[in-house]
Amino acid sequence: VELWYAGGRNTAKLKFIIEPKLPFYYLCDWDSKGLEIYPDIKKNIFPNIEIIVPQEPIKFLDIRSEWKTKIDFSLFSNEAQTLLGKIIPEKWVEEESINHVLLTR
């Protein structure tokens, strides 16, 4: 397992990395800011990257700032699109609360 931390919008350094041959994933807050970074990485740096979609139970929080990001739904799996439909525009999912099999041992 490798963990990479780009730190918020600091993704320019990813352009200097060779795309991994193994499956790899993007983990983020499911809010306006967190979800505007994923499409940029997928379209411009790593076309094979997939986003980690929170699994049930999902801890939804009330949004703290206006949802400003226009989502290109074509870059998300059907599962992710379903979740996006549940959270936009007034909810979000905090990264630290995400439940997913890839995050457990």
C-alpha positions in Angstrom: 0.0 0.0 0.0 1.2 3.5 -0.9 -0.3 6.6 0.5 0.2 9.9 -1.4 -0.8 13.2 0.1 -1.1 16.1 -2.3 -2.6 18.5 0.3 -5.7 20.2 -0.9 -5.3 21.8 -4.3 -1.6 21.1 -4.4 -1.9 18.7 -7.3 0.6 20.0 -9.8 3.3 17.7 -8.4 1.2 14.7 -9.5 2.2 15.6 -13.1 5.7 14.3 -12.4 4.6 10.9 -11.2 4.3 7.9 -13.5 0.8 6.5 -13.5 0.7 3.4 -11.3 0.0 0.1 -12.9 -2.1 -1.1 -9.9 -5.5 0.3 -9.2 -5.4 3.6 -7.3 -7.9 5.9 -5.7 -8.7 9.4 -4.7 -9.9 10.0 -1.1 -11.5 13.4 -0.2 -14.2 15.3 1.6 -17.3 14.9 -0.5 -18.0 18.7 -0.6 -17.6 21.4 -3.2 -13.9 21.8 -2.8 -13.0 18.1 -2.4 -15.0 17.1 -5.5 -13.6 19.8 -7.8 -10.1 18.4 -7.5 -11.0 14.8 -8.5 -12.2 15.7 -12.1 -9.1 17.8 -12.7 -6.8 14.9 -11.7 -8.9 12.4 -13.8 -9.1 14.5 -16.9 -5.5 16.0 -16.9 -3.2 13.7 -15.0 -4.4 10.2 -14.2 -7.4 9.0 -16.3 -7.5 5.7 -14.5 -7.9 7.1 -11.0 -11.1 6.3 -9.2 -12.7 8.1 -6.3 -13.4 6.2 -3.1 -17.2 6.3 -2.7 -18.3 6.2 1.0 -20.3 3.1 1.9 -23.1 2.7 4.3 -23.5 3.9 6.9 -22.7 7.3 5.6 -22.4 10.2 8.0 -24.0 13.2 6.3 -23.2 16.7 7.6 -24.9 20.0 6.8 -22.8 22.0 4.4 -20.8 24.8 5.9 -20.2 26.8 2.7 -22.1 27.2 -0.6 -21.8 24.3 -3.0 -20.2 26.1 -6.0 -18.7 23.3 -8.0 -20.3 22.2 -11.2 -20.0 18.4 -11.3 -19.1 16.6 -14.5 -21.1 13.5 -13.6 -19.6 11.5 -16.6 -16.3 11.2 -14.6 -18.0 9.4 -11.7 -19.3 5.9 -11.3 -23.0 5.2 -11.1 -22.5 4.6 -7.3 -20.8 8.0 -6.9 -23.5 9.7 -9.0 -26.2 8.3 -6.7 -24.4 9.6 -3.6 -23.8 13.0 -5.3 -27.6 13.2 -5.9 -28.1 12.8 -2.1 -25.7 15.4 -1.0 -25.8 18.3 -3.5 -26.4 21.2 -2.6 -26.9 21.0 1.2 -24.9 18.0 2.6 -21.3 16.8 2.6 -19.3 13.8 3.8 -16.2 14.4 5.8 -13.2 12.4 4.6 -12.3 11.1 8.0 -15.8 9.6 8.4 -15.7 7.6 5.1 -16.4 3.9 5.5 -15.0 1.8 2.7 -13.5 -1.7 2.4 -10.3 -0.3 0.9 -9.8 1.6 4.1 -10.0 -1.3 6.5 -7.8 -4.3 7.2 
